[in-house]
Amino acid sequence: MKLKHIIALITLTGTTVSGFAENDIKDNEFNPVNTGVTTLSITPDARGSGLGNLGAATDPDMNSQFWNPAKYAFAYSQGGLAISYTPWLRKIVNDIFLANLAGYWKLGSSDDKAISASFRYFSLGEVTTGMNDDGVNVQTINPYEFAFDVGYSMKFSEKYSMGVVLRYILSDLSYQDTMTGEQYNAASAFSLDLSGYFTTFPMIGRNECQFSWGFDISNVGTKVSNDNGVTNAFLPTNLRLGMNFMFPLMDYHTLSIGLDLNKLLVPTKPRPKDYDMETPEGQEEYWAAYDTWNSMSPITGIFKSFSDAPGGFKEELQEIQLSIGAEYNYNQQFFARAGYNYEHPNKGGRSYFAFGAGFSLNVVQLDASYMLATAQSSPLDQTLRFTLTFDMDGLRDLIGKRKR
């Protein structure tokens, strides 16, 4: 298996899923945004997944590092830790998975600052990259990608906070081509996230409700190359905008409804089909456009991403991914969730319904989610996620009681 085949397998987490789910798309209309390290875009936790890939403005939780780190400044507990596990593409293979560890801790007595960190590890299992003339495997690798980040969030008022995250990324698809002897090495990158969160508690009738909105600009950083500099791919830089409204149903019962909009801040890669490749002029024009894209800086790419789609403004709108979800909460002990994620078929077609539930017992909470793709042929159909969270305040109180 060549390196390009390994990358194609990773890309199943993103754009090429549509190849399974939407076979009737016209070839000239299918134009997903291409990025490197696509695994950075995978939802790591069961709560966000159960809401249909939503979390920019939901209540703070231990996994806010992925959705909106600014929310940690408004977290109710002094600190927390979450462990998540996702068996990925399990309809195709059984040894690909995503593991994620995230947590935070409040700073000082004012309770308006927090530090946070997360570590995600995506394993592609075992991959055979070469065979000899007799068809015997001569090289097997275990490619993986991981990211480690640290963040800081702070309240600027009683209603608004901001957060920043610094991240190190490693994409290790390294192997040696058994035909040419060329060695392909791991690629690394650094990125930055910037986020904001606003929350208020309006009175509607006799009920105190909660309205929140938030934004998160993630993975603004250096480019990566898995083929020794031939292709310099953009990180999946993403703009997430969201709002959430929570209202009480009765004593101990609440319901929240949320909406997230996502857009990749990555320029569209030129396609040969958009040029007259039968003529030398057309080929020259294409390769000039490709070289411009390949050498473009990430910051320039962010601004370019709003106006470079071949289909104009209509296609730019197709790049916006929508998530809606609802969460029922009984006394912070039982949670039921449902959501829907929509991505235009021309941009990947990752559309699915999601369902989830959570149970909290003192200091520990267990959440699970289930994904039901709109196309049964999608390899993302029936994806499960599990998250186990620990409340540090509860653990401290529990240890204190035992000592007494």
N, C-alpha and C positions, 0 to 999 in steps of 0.2 A: 504494500500500500504506500503510495506516494504521500508526501507532505500535504499536497492539495486535497487528498482524500481525507486526511485527518482533520484538516480545517473544515472541510465540507460537513463532517460529522458534527463538529462543534457548532457549525452554522445552523444545524437542525434546531438548536435552541432558539433560533431567531428567524431569519427571513425565509429559508428554504422549506419551512414547514408548510407554506402555502402550496408547494409543489405536490404535497400529499392531499391537502384539503380542498384545493380549488383547481382541479384539472381543466376546467373550462375557461380559464382566464385567457384572454387574447394575449399572445406572446409579446406584442408591441406595447401592451399596457402594463405588463408586470415589471415593476421597477422598484424593488425594495432598496432601502438605504443600507449600504454595506459598511460594516465596522469591524474592528479587531476586538478580541477578548469579549465576544458577545455574552459570555457567561456572567459578566458584571450586571447585565440587565435582568437576570432571573430573580424573581421574588424569592427571598430566602425563608420567610416565616409563614406559619399557617394562618395567622389572623389576617394579614394583608391579602394573602391568596384567597382566603374564604370570602373576602369582600370583593373579589373580582379584580385583584391587583390594584388596590386602593390604599392610601395611607398618608397623603400629604397634610391632611388637616384633621385626622382622627385624634382621639385622646392619646396622650403620650404613653408609650409602652417600652419595653426593653429593646425592641427592634426598630426604634425610631431612627437609628443610624442610617438605615437604608432609605427610609421614606422622607424624613425631614428631621435632621439632627437638632434643629432649633427647638423642637418640642420638649427635649430633655429638661430645659430650664423650667418648664411647667409641670414636670413629673410630680406625682403625689408622694411617692416613696423616696427615701434617702438614696436608695440605689437598687439595682437589679441586674440579673444575669439571665440570658436566654440561650438555649441550645436548640438548633433546628436541623432537621434531616429531610432530604427529598430524594427518593429514588427516581432518577431522571430517564425519560424515554424508555420506560420499562416495557412498553409494548414491542420494542425492537431488541433491546439488550438488557442484561440483568446486572451489569457491573459498572454502570455510570451513576454517579450520585453527587449531590451538593450538600455539604455540611457547613453550618454557619454558627459562629459564637459571637454574641453581642452583649454589651452591658454599659452601665453608666454609674456615676457616683456624684451626688450633690456636694458642692464646695461651700464652706463657711456657714456661719449662723444665719445669714440673710436668706438662704435658700433660693437665690436667684441665678446661680451659676452651676454648671455641671461639666464634667469631663466624661468622655465616652470613647469606646473602642469597639472594633469588630474584626473578626477574621473569618474569611470564607475560603473554602477549599472545594474545587470542582475536579473530580476524577473522571477521566475518560476510560477507565478500565485498562484492559490489555489489548494492544493493537499490534498486529503483525505488519512489518514494513518492508519485508523482502523475502524472496524465495530463491533457491538455487535452480539449476536446470532440471533437477529431478522433482521439483515442486515441494521441496522440504523447506520449512520455515528456517531462516537463518538469522533473523533479527526480530525480537519482540520488545516493545517499549511500553511504558505506562505513562502516557502524557497526562498532564494536569495543569490547572491554573489556580492561582490563589491571590488574594488581596488582603492586606492588613492596613487598617486605618485608625487614626486617633482624631477625636473631635473636641471642640469646646463650644458651649452655648451659654448665652447670657440674656437676662431680661433687660430690656431698655425702658420698660414701663410695666404697669400692672397688667397690661393686655398684650404686649408685643415683645418678641424675643428674636434673636438671630443666632445662627450657628455656622461654624466653619469646620471642615474636615480635610485632613491631609492623608493621602493614600499611596501605598506602594503596591504595584501590580507585577506579577510574574506569570508569563505564559510559557510553560515548558513543553514544547512539542519537539524537542531536540531528537535527532536521529541522524544516521549516516546513510546516504543513498547507496545501496549495494551495487548499482549499475555504474555510477560515475565516481563514487568514492567521496562525494562532497558531503561535508558535515554541516548540518543545520542546528543552530544553537538556540537556547531559550531567549525569549524577548522580555524586557522589563520596561516599566513606565511609572511615572508619578502623576498624580492628579489631585485636584482640589474640588471640594463641594462648598457651595454657599447657599444658605437656606434662611427662611423667615417664617414666623408663625404668629398669628393674631387670634386671640380668643376673647369672647365677651359673654355675659350672662343676662340676656334680655328677659324681661317679664312679659309673658303673653297670657293675658287673663290673670289668673292667680298662680300660674305655674312659672317657675324659673327654668328657662331653657338655656342652651349653650350653642352659640354660633362661632365657628372657627374657619379661618382660611389660611393657606400656607403655600409656600413655593420652595422648590429645591432645584438648583442647577448642579448637576452631578457630573463627575468624571471629566472635568476640564483639565487636560493634561497633555503629555507628550504622546507622539505616535509610536506605534509598535510595528515590528517586522518579523515575521516567522520564516522568511525565505532569504535571509542574508541581505536585506536591503533592496531587493527587487521591487517589492510592494511595501509602502509605508502606510499602514492602515490607521484610521482615526479610532480613538477610544469611543465607546458609545456615550458621548456627551449628551445629556438629556435635560430637558426643561419639564418639570412637573408642577402643575398648578392644581390646587384642590380646595374644596370647601366641604364643611360638615355641619349638620344641624342635629342637635340632640334635644329631645323633649320627653317629659315624664308621661307615662301612661296611667300610672297609679302608684301608690306607695311601693317602693322597692323595684318598680318596673320602669325601664326606659327604652326608648327606641331612637337610634341615630341613623341618618341617611346622608351619604356622601357622594361626591363626584370628583374625579380626577381627570385631568387632560395631560397627555404626554406628547412631546415632540422631540425627536432626535435632532440635536444641533450639529448635524454632520452633512457636508455637501454631497450631492448626488454624484456617484461615480459615472463617468462617460460610458456609453454603451456603443459597441461597433454597429449595432443595428440602426442607430440614429445617424449614421454617416454612410456615404456612398463608398463602400469598401472595394468596389469594383474598379475604381479609378485611383491613380497615384495621388491626386489632389485630396480625395476623400480620406484615404489612408493617412496622409500627412496631417490633415485636419484633426482626425481622431487621435493620433498619437501625440499631437501637440496639446489637445485637451486633457488626455490622460496624464501626461507629464506635469501639467499644471495642477491637476488634482493630486497627484502623487507627491508633489513637492510643496503643496499648500500648507501653511502653518495652521495649527489647531484654532487659534483665535480668528484668523481670517475665515476658516471654515465655518465657524459659528455664525458669522454674519452672512456668509454666502448661502447657508442652509435655508434661509428664508425666501430666496428668490431664484434658485438655480434649477428647479424641476423642469424637465423638458415640456411637460404639459401645462406649465404656467401656474397661475394662482389656484386653479382647480386641483392640480396635482399636489400643490403645497398643502391644501386642506386635507387631502387624503393621508398625509403623513401624521396627522394628529390621531393619537390613540385615545379612546374613551373608556373610562371605568366608572361604573355606578355600583353602589352596594349599600346594604342595610345591616345593622347589628342590633339584636335584642339582648338586653342585659337585665338579669334578675339579681339584684342585691350584690353585684360584683362576685357572684358565685357560679352562675351559669350564663353562657353566651351562645346565641344561635346567629349564624351569619349566612348571607347569600349575596351574590353579586354577578355582574356581567362585564366582560371585557370585550371591546370591539376594536379590531384593526382592519382597515380596508384591505380587500383581497389583493389589490395591486401592490400593496406595501408589506405583505407577509401573510395576511389572512389568519392571524392568531386570535380567533374569536372563540369565546367559550363561556359557559356558565360555571359558577363556583359555589360551593356550599361548605360550611364549616361549623364547628362547635368547640366550646371551651368549658373546662371545669376547674374551679379554683378551690383549693383546700388550704386555708391559712397561708402558708408561705410558698406553696407550690401551685402552679397552674399548668394544665395540659391542654393544648389546642391541636386540632387536626382539621385538614381541609381536603376537598376532593374537587378535581377539575373535570368538567364534562364538555368536551369540544363540540362545536356545532357541526363539525364533519367527523364522522366516526373513523375515517381513514387517517385522521391527524395523529401523529406519534405522541402528541401531548395529551390525548384523551386518557382519562382515568388516572391522571397524575395525583399522587398523594403527598401531603406534607405533614410533618409533625414538629411541634415546638413545645419545649419544656422550659418554663420560666421560674425564677426564684426571686422572691421579694426580700431584699436585705434587711429592711426594717423588721419584717416578721421573723426572720432568722435571728436577728439580734435580740428581739423580745423573747423568743423561745429559749435561746441560750441563757438569757438573764433569769428567766423563771426557773430553769433547771438548777442554776447555781444557788438560787435562794432556797 
